[in-house]
Amino acid sequence: MIEFNIFINGQEYKAKEGDKVLEVAKKFDIYIPALCYHCDLIPHESCRLCMVEVEGDKNLRASCSLLVKPGMRVHTNTPLIEQTLKINLELIFAQHEGKCETCKRKTNCKLLELVQEKHFVASGKYSNRKSNHPKYQFGPSISFDPSKCINCENCSEICAMQTNGGYLRPREGKYNFEVSPSLAHDHDCIYCGQCIAHCPVGALSEAEDYPKVQKLLKNNNKKVVFQFAPAIRTSIGEEFGMAPGEVVTRKIFSALKKLGAYKVFDTSFAADVTIMEESEELIQKVLNGDNEVMFSSCCPAWVKYVEFYEPSFIKNLTSVRSPQIILGGLIKNYWAKKERIKPKDIVVVSIMPCTAKKFEITRRELKIDGINPVDFIITTREFAKLLKESDINLKEIENIESDMEIMGTFTGAGEIFGASGGVLEAAIRTTYSKLTGKSLENLEFKQIHEFRGIKELELSINGKKLSFAAVSGIENVKEILRRIKDNPTRYNCVEVMACPGGCISGGGQPLPTDNEIRKARSNGLYQADRDNKHRESHKNPDIIKLYDEFLCKKEIRHKICHTSFKKRNKGKLSVLK
Amino acid sequence: MEQDIILKMKEANLLGRGGALFPTWMKWDGVKKQEGKKIYIIANGSEGEPAVFKDEHILKNHPKEFIEGIKIALETFSGSEAIIYLNHIYFDKYKKNLEKYSDGSKITYFRKTARYIAGDETALMSHIEGKRDEPRSKPPYPAESGLYGLPTLVNNIETYYRISEIASDKYTGKIFYSISGDVKQKGVFDLPVSLSIEEVLKTTGSYPNFEFFIQYGGGAAGAIYLPNELKAPILGAASIIIYNRKKTDLFKLMERWATFYAAENCDKCTPCRESSNRILEMVRKRKLDIENLRELFLVLENTSFCPLGRGMSVPYKTLIDKVMKS
C-alpha cells in the first residue's frame, strides 16, 4: 500500500494509492456535497455536485471518482465551485416535483438536506417538466414516483445487481430517459427495496401501511399485537439521533406499549423455532447422505429471486417458514388459545427492516385455517414515523423487559439473525449440539462475523465434514449459484440474504446506509448475543416449553412452521394516477 | 512496414480525424504496450454531427483504402480483431461493398442504432456491449481497458484512410472538408490541413457574394465565425456551413441545435441533461434570458461529464455575441 500526502484547501492530508478525493475528504471531515454517490456503486458521476478544482487541471473534476496522486492540490471551495454548485442544484431541484412537505422521504432526502445546508432558494424560473406523471407500485412493497426522479440511475444500477438483468431500467424517450419498471415477462422486482436505499431523493419509498395500523390502534374491538425483527434493535435508534448499532430492544418494548400495543413479541423468539426446524432438516439430510445444498428461506426477496429467476433451486430451499410468519402463527394459534382470544380479533403487525416482507405476508400458502399469520408489515422507517406522530421519543423512553409469560424469552442466536451469517451461526450452534450432545466450545465463528459478501466455513461434526456459506447481496448470490451449478455438493447449507450485509441494511431500514453503518448495526447484534444469557436456540426455556406443549405434534408443527414454494410468474405492477 | 508505421504517423504528425485532433501515433503506441492481451480495433463511422459527411464520402469512394488502414492496424497489433462501427444508414448502404475488401480479414461490422453521443469513443463501447450509450470515466483509457475491458484502439474512418496513405507514402497532409449550407455545391473536398477557412472557401469556389456568417467545426458543436475572422486556421472537425445572414432565421437555427442536443445527448449528467432541456424550452418561446443562459453555459462548460456537454455552449455563445448583437 503506497501512502502519500495530498493537499486539500492548502492543508496536507494522508492518502493512499487508489483512494478517491471524496473519500479522503470525508475521512478528514472536509465537506464536499455528494448526491448520487453511494459506496455500493461505481461512481456514476452524474449529479456533478461534488466538483473540485485540481491545480493544473483545466476542468473541474468530480471528486467521487477522482483518484488521488502524490502532492495533488485540490480545492473544494473556490467561487467557481460555489457558483456551479448553486446552478446545478437548482437544475436538479427544478427537474423533480419538489413537494417536500408531503413527501414520504422528507426526513431522509439527500437533496433536501443539501438545499437546506446551502440555504438554497428556488428562483422559480424553471417550470416543472415532470408533473402529472403516473406513479407505480411494485407488488405490495415499493412505491415509485418518477416525477421525483433526478435521473441519477442509482436505482437501476443496484437493481441490475439485485436481479438478473434489472427490473428498474432507463427507458429512452425523445429528449430524456426515464427510469421505469420493466414490462418484459422475464424481469421482475424481488421487493428487496435496495432501490429505496440507493435513491438520494423521494422517488422510491416503501408502500406505506403504517396509517392503517395507526387507525387500528384506535379501534377497541381489535387487539393489536406487535412483533419486531432482530435487525430493528440496532438501527431504529438512528431515527432518534442515536448511534448506529446501539441496542434498544427494551426501549422498543416500552415504546410499543406506550403506542397502545396489546402485546409485544420479539421475533427473535421465533427465530429460535426456525433454527430448531432448520437444524432438524439439515441433520436428516446429512444422515440420509443427501449432500445437495440446503438454502435458508427466511429472506423473502431471496425466495422471490429463486422462484422467479432460478426456479431450478426451489427444491433446495428449506421448507421452514421465516421467523415472523412462524410467530404470527403461534400468536394466533397458541398464545390466543391461552389468552382465550379469537384469532380473528387479533391483528398481528410485524416491524421489519424489509420491504419484501410486505410481499411475504400475501403468500396464500402461509394461511393457517384460512387466516393469515401476519396482517401488516411496517418497515423500521414506518415504525419511526408511527412513534414520532404519537410524540414518542425512543431516545428518552425507559427500558422495560418483555412481560410475556410464554414466548417471551429470546436468545442471542435469534438476535443475530439480522446480520449476514447470523442464521447460519445459530443453526450451527444447535446442529452441533444435537449431533454431538454437547455445546460448541466457542459459539462464535470469526470468519462468519466478517463483513463480506461471501463467507465460507468448514466444520467437522462427528467426523463428518460439513461445508457452509453465508452470502448477502444478490450479486454475490449469483456467484454462489454459479459455484453450486459447477459442483452441486460443494455446500451442505447456505444462508442467503438479498441485502448487502443482511437485514441490518434491508430496504426498510433507516437511511442513509453505508458500510460503516452496516458494520455498526451488525456489531450491535453480535454484542446483544454476547450480553444475552441464552445463546443457543434449543436451550431457550420458552422454546422447550413450546415444543412440549404445542409443537410436539407433527401436523401442528407442519402447519405452523413449514411451507412450500413454487415457480412464480411476474408480480403485479400497479399504475397509480 | 508494421514496425515503423507508428513512427511514420508521428513524423507525418497525423492527428485524429474524428474532431478531437489527438495525435494518432500516441493512441497506437498506448495500445502497442498492451500486446499480449486480445486487442480490439474499432473504426468509428458513427458520423452523427450535422453537416459532417466526409466519412460517407470515404465509404462511397475509397472503401479499399479505408479497409487497408484497418488491415494495417490488424497487422500492427498481434491478437487483434476489428469492428467497423457504422451508423445504421451507412451500415445499410455500404456494408456489402466494404465486405468485398474486408472478407478474409478479422473484421466484423456493428450497426449503430443509438444517438449522437454513441459516437464518443467510450459511449460507443457501451453501445456495442449492449449497455446504455453513456460515455465512461477516463481513466481507464480505452488503450488499457476499453471494449469488454480489453485494450481498444478507436480511430475515425478518415484516420484509417490517412494511415493507408501514410503506409504507401502518399500522405500529403490533407483533410476532407465538408462544405454545406447556402452554397452552390455542397460537397467534400480533399485539401491541405494548413489552409485557413477563407482559403478553403475560395479554393472550393464557395466564398459567398452575399452577407454571411459561417459555422465551423460541425453543425451542432461548431462555432460561429464572421467574414472578418476567416483567416483562422482549421481546427477540429473540418466542416463549414455557410449561412446567408438575411435569409437565416436565427431562432430557427438555435432551435435546430437545441433539438439536436436535447435528443442526442445521453442525459447522464445534470448540466448537460437539464441545460439542453432548458435551452430548448427557451428558444421555443423565442425569448432569450441572457442571464439565465450564462448560468447554464457556466455549468455546461465547467461541470459536464464529457466534451459534448462542455462544448454545447459554443454555437449559442458565438451566435449571440457575434451575430445577434450586431
Interface residues (C-beta under 8 A of the other chain):
Chain A: P43 H44 E45 S46 C47 R48 L49 M51 N59 L60 A62 S65 L67 L80 Q83 T84 I87 N88 L91 I92 A94 Q95 K125 Y126 S127 R129 I150 N151 E153 P170 K174 Y175 N176 F177
Chain B: R132 S137 P139 A262 A263 D267 K268 C269 T270 P271 R273 E274 S275 S276 N277 R278 L280 E281 D289 N292 E295 L296 L298 V299 N302 T303 S304 F305 R310
